Amino acid sequence: MYDAIVIGGGPAGATAAIYLQRFKKNVLLIMKDSGALGKTAHIDNYYGFVETITGPELLEKGINQAKRLGVEVIKDEVLGIDNFPDFNVKTINGEYQSKTVLLATGKNQVNLRVKGFNDFIGKGISYCAICDGFIYRNKKIGLVGNKEFMLEELEVLKNFSEDITIFTNGMDLSVELHDEKIVTEKITEIKGDEKINQVVTENSEFDVDVLFIAIGSPSASDFALRMGAFLDKNNIVVDESFMTNIPGLFAAGDCIGGLLQIVKATSDGAHAAIAMNKYLKNN
Ligand SMILES: Cc1cc2nc3c(=O)[nH]c(=O)nc-3n(C[C@H](O)[C@H](O)[C@H](O)COP(=O)(O)OP(=O)(O)OC[C@H]3O[C@@H](n4cnc5c(N)ncnc54)[C@H](O)[C@@H]3O)c2cc1C
């Protein structure tokens, strides 16, 4: 059992892990890739770097610093979190238990850039099978995704309907499926009236009552939605101690919104770690 699991190895997550480790907490940091820093070629506005530093270089320094101080770092993708009674963090390769969890997974843009998509968010387009699946029992369900995250959502949706079509939206399917209906063509349009009723692909049209989105990896807001943590416009809502409405679940960095910059992400990470340390003392 860890004291803290930090999900995300960017500036927010790595800073939090460093602070927690220095509070002598037993910390596991899980990261799937290089996050926003991996896409950043030049950083010129972060304190202390006289010359330009690249995002991947800064990321490597942060992770190496955390490791040097004793943080356990693993490369894996978190698929889900349960919180009864402690937190159970499920990844592609294992499960880990902890007294607290910090969500520091950055911003994740999961919208489909196709005609009609934005019109039906909340009107038959859903980001959470466990939240909305029941509403669509025995209905025609569409599910967009091609990886483990999609598989997780599919398992939930199978409890509610047998009529499920998976849309990979032009991507290769990277998980094994057997009897499911799979459409690999790109989605070109979402149609409907008051609510969604059709997914249009390059050469066909499919009637649906709902379209669930599980593209790529689950983001902090996906975890928050499933756990019942409050969101405001896709940002996780935290209090002044960076805790969500779920005791022991904290969030920091780009996933809580505000200034989307490294300096703010590191500050969030430090504040969250201090609050987590207090929480661990008191509970
Ligand atoms: C192109 C570009 C240029 C930028 N330039 C600057 C700049 O010059 N200066 C500046 O201050 N800021 C810049 N930014 C913004 C800055 O990169 C972000 O504000 C900062 O990285 C946010 O830190 P974070 O820790 O919140 O998230 P991120 O750095 O995005 O880290 C997120 C972490 O979460 C992990 N993760 C996500 N989902 C999962 C999952 N399901 N399981 C496990 N791990 C997961 C990722 O692997 C990653 O390690 C730029 C951003 C971009 C995209």
The ligand as an SDF file (V2000), in Angstrom:
LIG
                    3D

 53 58  0  0  0  0  0  0  0  0999 V2000
    3.4410   22.8130  -27.9670 C   0  0  0  0  0  0  0  0  0  0  0  0
    3.4620   23.3180  -26.5360 C   0  0  0  0  0  0  0  0  0  0  0  0
    4.3750   24.2850  -26.1730 C   0  0  0  0  0  0  0  0  0  0  0  0
    4.4140   24.7560  -24.8330 C   0  0  0  0  0  0  0  0  0  0  0  0
    5.3340   25.7080  -24.4840 N   0  0  0  0  0  0  0  0  0  0  0  0
    5.4110   26.1150  -23.1910 C   0  0  0  0  0  0  0  0  0  0  0  0
    6.4220   27.0710  -22.7790 C   0  0  0  0  0  0  0  0  0  0  0  0
    7.2330   27.5310  -23.5850 O   0  0  0  0  0  0  0  0  0  0  0  0
    6.4290   27.4370  -21.4650 N   0  0  0  0  0  0  0  0  0  0  0  0
    5.5470   26.9590  -20.5540 C   0  0  0  0  0  0  0  0  0  0  0  0
    5.6290   27.3260  -19.3900 O   0  0  0  0  0  0  0  0  0  0  0  0
    4.5940   26.0470  -20.9030 N   0  0  0  0  0  0  0  0  0  0  0  0
    4.5080   25.6160  -22.2040 C   0  0  0  0  0  0  0  0  0  0  0  0
    3.5490   24.6980  -22.5550 N   0  0  0  0  0  0  0  0  0  0  0  0
    2.5900   24.2220  -21.5500 C   0  0  0  0  0  0  0  0  0  0  0  0
    3.2170   23.1790  -20.6030 C   0  0  0  0  0  0  0  0  0  0  0  0
    3.8530   22.1700  -21.3730 O   0  0  0  0  0  0  0  0  0  0  0  0
    2.1180   22.6040  -19.7090 C   0  0  0  0  0  0  0  0  0  0  0  0
    1.4510   23.6610  -19.0400 O   0  0  0  0  0  0  0  0  0  0  0  0
    2.7060   21.6540  -18.6620 C   0  0  0  0  0  0  0  0  0  0  0  0
    3.4710   20.6320  -19.2690 O   0  0  0  0  0  0  0  0  0  0  0  0
    1.5760   21.0500  -17.8290 C   0  0  0  0  0  0  0  0  0  0  0  0
    2.1020   20.1360  -16.9140 O   0  0  0  0  0  0  0  0  0  0  0  0
    1.2270   18.9320  -16.3190 P   0  0  0  0  0  0  0  0  0  0  0  0
    2.1510   18.2060  -15.4150 O   0  0  0  0  0  0  0  0  0  0  0  0
   -0.0470   19.4480  -15.7880 O   0  0  0  0  0  0  0  0  0  0  0  0
    0.8440   18.0190  -17.5790 O   0  0  0  0  0  0  0  0  0  0  0  0
    1.7470   17.3200  -18.6780 P   0  0  0  0  0  0  0  0  0  0  0  0
    3.0730   17.9480  -18.7930 O   0  0  0  0  0  0  0  0  0  0  0  0
    0.9050   17.2510  -19.9120 O   0  0  0  0  0  0  0  0  0  0  0  0
    1.9670   15.8460  -18.1070 O   0  0  0  0  0  0  0  0  0  0  0  0
    0.9210   14.9240  -18.0930 C   0  0  0  0  0  0  0  0  0  0  0  0
    1.4420   13.5740  -17.6520 C   0  0  0  0  0  0  0  0  0  0  0  0
    0.3320   12.6970  -17.4320 O   0  0  0  0  0  0  0  0  0  0  0  0
    0.5980   11.4520  -18.0410 C   0  0  0  0  0  0  0  0  0  0  0  0
   -0.6830   10.7640  -18.3250 N   0  0  0  0  0  0  0  0  0  0  0  0
   -1.7730   11.2360  -18.9790 C   0  0  0  0  0  0  0  0  0  0  0  0
   -2.7600   10.3150  -19.0090 N   0  0  0  0  0  0  0  0  0  0  0  0
   -2.2680    9.2240  -18.3470 C   0  0  0  0  0  0  0  0  0  0  0  0
   -2.7910    7.9280  -18.0460 C   0  0  0  0  0  0  0  0  0  0  0  0
   -4.0310    7.5570  -18.3940 N   0  0  0  0  0  0  0  0  0  0  0  0
   -1.9870    7.0490  -17.3840 N   0  0  0  0  0  0  0  0  0  0  0  0
   -0.7140    7.4020  -16.9950 C   0  0  0  0  0  0  0  0  0  0  0  0
   -0.1780    8.6170  -17.2570 N   0  0  0  0  0  0  0  0  0  0  0  0
   -0.9470    9.5150  -17.9150 C   0  0  0  0  0  0  0  0  0  0  0  0
    1.4160   11.7870  -19.2640 C   0  0  0  0  0  0  0  0  0  0  0  0
    2.1280   10.6450  -19.6950 O   0  0  0  0  0  0  0  0  0  0  0  0
    2.3270   12.8680  -18.6760 C   0  0  0  0  0  0  0  0  0  0  0  0
    3.4110   12.2660  -18.0110 O   0  0  0  0  0  0  0  0  0  0  0  0
    3.5050   24.2280  -23.8710 C   0  0  0  0  0  0  0  0  0  0  0  0
    2.6020   23.2230  -24.2470 C   0  0  0  0  0  0  0  0  0  0  0  0
    2.5740   22.7690  -25.5600 C   0  0  0  0  0  0  0  0  0  0  0  0
    1.6020   21.6620  -25.9380 C   0  0  0  0  0  0  0  0  0  0  0  0
  1  2  1  0
  2  3  1  0
  2 52  2  0
  3  4  2  0
  4  5  1  0
  4 50  1  0
  5  6  2  0
  6  7  1  0
  6 13  1  0
  7  8  2  0
  7  9  1  0
  9 10  1  0
 10 11  2  0
 10 12  1  0
 12 13  2  0
 13 14  1  0
 14 15  1  0
 14 50  1  0
 15 16  1  0
 16 17  1  0
 16 18  1  0
 18 19  1  0
 18 20  1  0
 20 21  1  0
 20 22  1  0
 22 23  1  0
 23 24  1  0
 24 25  2  0
 24 26  1  0
 24 27  1  0
 27 28  1  0
 28 29  2  0
 28 30  1  0
 28 31  1  0
 31 32  1  0
 32 33  1  0
 33 34  1  0
 33 48  1  0
 34 35  1  0
 35 36  1  0
 35 46  1  0
 36 37  1  0
 36 45  1  0
 37 38  2  0
 38 39  1  0
 39 40  1  0
 39 45  2  0
 40 41  1  0
 40 42  2  0
 42 43  1  0
 43 44  2  0
 44 45  1  0
 46 47  1  0
 46 48  1  0
 48 49  1  0
 50 51  2  0
 51 52  1  0
 52 53  1  0
M  END
$$$$
